[in-house]
Amino acid sequence: MNIRPEDVVLVAQENGILGFIAVWYQDEPYIDNLHIKSSARSKKLGSVLMKSAAGRLIQQGQTTAYLWAAHDNERAIHFYERLGGVCTDRALQDYLGTMVPNVKIVWPDLSILNDIRL
């Protein structure tokens, strides 16, 4: 995959990498990865990365973004909903040859993420 100027990749570090977010611009911004090291969870780092990525996207003139989460990843889905994401679709997606139920989560207005109080 070639990284384009519109793509956003942010890394949080403190004595090593604590987490990262990767947003690829397709027809609209697609949040492909948000990972937080297990020892750094529940410290608002995911919220900081989501807010920072939204700010970058807004600076580029983007207004929406979306991601897909595994249907059984309730912790992640609730996290995204707390950040203003809306579950809009369900679909089976191929992960290394296995069809996995997924939920599409959309931010129809990125300012919701950008306005998060940390």
C-alpha positions as CSV (number, residue, x, y, z in Angstrom):
1,M,0.0,0.0,0.0
2,N,1.3,3.4,-0.9
3,I,0.8,6.1,1.7
4,R,-0.8,9.2,0.2
5,P,-0.5,12.8,1.5
6,E,-4.2,12.6,2.7
7,D,-3.5,9.5,4.8
8,V,-3.0,10.0,8.6
9,V,-0.7,7.9,10.7
10,L,-0.1,9.0,14.3
11,V,2.0,7.2,16.9
12,A,1.9,7.7,20.7
13,Q,5.1,7.0,22.5
14,E,6.6,7.2,25.9
15,N,9.6,5.0,26.5
16,G,8.4,3.0,23.4
17,I,5.3,2.9,21.3
18,L,2.0,2.9,23.4
19,G,-0.4,3.0,20.4
20,F,-1.1,4.2,16.9
21,I,-3.9,5.1,14.5
22,A,-3.8,4.7,10.7
23,V,-6.4,6.4,8.5
24,W,-6.4,5.7,4.8
25,Y,-8.1,8.0,2.4
26,Q,-10.3,6.1,-0.1
27,D,-13.6,7.6,-1.2
28,E,-13.7,8.9,2.3
29,P,-11.4,8.5,5.3
30,Y,-11.2,4.9,6.5
31,I,-9.9,4.3,10.0
32,D,-8.0,1.0,9.4
33,N,-6.2,0.6,12.7
34,L,-6.4,2.0,16.2
35,H,-4.3,-0.1,18.6
36,I,-3.4,0.7,22.2
37,K,-0.9,-1.4,24.1
38,S,-2.8,-3.3,26.8
39,S,-0.8,-1.7,29.6
40,A,-1.8,1.8,28.2
41,R,-5.5,1.1,27.9
42,S,-8.1,3.1,30.0
43,K,-5.9,6.2,30.0
44,K,-7.7,8.1,27.2
45,L,-4.9,7.4,24.8
46,G,-7.4,6.0,22.2
47,S,-9.5,9.1,22.6
48,V,-6.5,11.3,22.1
49,L,-5.5,9.5,18.9
50,M,-9.0,9.6,17.5
51,K,-9.3,13.3,18.3
52,S,-5.9,14.1,16.8
53,A,-6.7,12.1,13.6
54,A,-10.1,13.8,13.3
55,G,-8.3,17.2,13.6
56,R,-5.9,16.4,10.8
57,L,-8.7,15.2,8.6
58,I,-10.8,18.3,9.3
59,Q,-7.7,20.4,8.3
60,Q,-7.7,18.6,5.0
61,G,-11.3,19.5,4.4
62,Q,-12.8,16.1,5.3
63,T,-16.1,15.9,7.2
64,T,-16.7,12.2,7.7
65,A,-14.8,8.9,8.5
66,Y,-15.7,5.3,9.1
67,L,-14.3,2.0,10.3
68,W,-15.3,-1.7,10.6
69,A,-15.1,-3.5,13.9
70,A,-15.6,-7.2,14.5
71,H,-19.2,-7.7,15.7
72,D,-18.0,-9.6,18.9
73,N,-15.6,-6.8,19.9
74,E,-18.1,-5.2,22.2
75,R,-15.5,-3.2,24.1
76,A,-14.3,-1.5,20.9
77,I,-17.8,-0.9,19.6
78,H,-18.9,0.8,22.9
79,F,-15.7,2.9,22.8
80,Y,-16.4,4.1,19.3
81,E,-20.1,4.8,20.2
82,R,-19.0,6.9,23.3
83,L,-16.9,8.9,20.8
84,G,-20.0,9.7,18.7
85,G,-19.7,6.8,16.2
86,V,-22.9,5.4,14.8
87,C,-23.3,1.7,13.8
88,T,-24.8,1.8,10.3
89,D,-24.2,-1.5,8.6
90,R,-23.3,-5.1,9.2
91,A,-21.4,-7.4,6.8
92,L,-19.3,-10.5,6.6
93,Q,-15.7,-9.6,5.8
94,D,-12.9,-12.0,4.8
95,Y,-10.0,-12.1,7.3
96,L,-7.4,-14.5,6.1
97,G,-10.0,-16.8,4.6
98,T,-12.4,-16.7,7.4
99,M,-15.7,-14.8,7.1
100,V,-16.1,-12.6,10.2
101,P,-19.3,-10.6,11.1
102,N,-18.4,-6.9,11.2
103,V,-20.2,-3.6,12.2
104,K,-19.6,-0.4,10.2
105,I,-19.2,2.6,12.5
106,V,-19.5,6.0,10.9
107,W,-18.8,9.5,12.1
108,P,-21.1,11.6,9.8
109,D,-19.6,14.7,11.3
110,L,-15.9,14.6,12.3
111,S,-16.3,17.7,14.5
112,I,-17.9,15.3,17.0
113,L,-14.5,13.7,17.5
114,N,-12.6,16.9,17.3
115,D,-14.8,18.4,20.1
116,I,-14.2,15.6,22.6
117,R,-13.1,16.8,26.0
118,L,-10.2,14.8,27.3
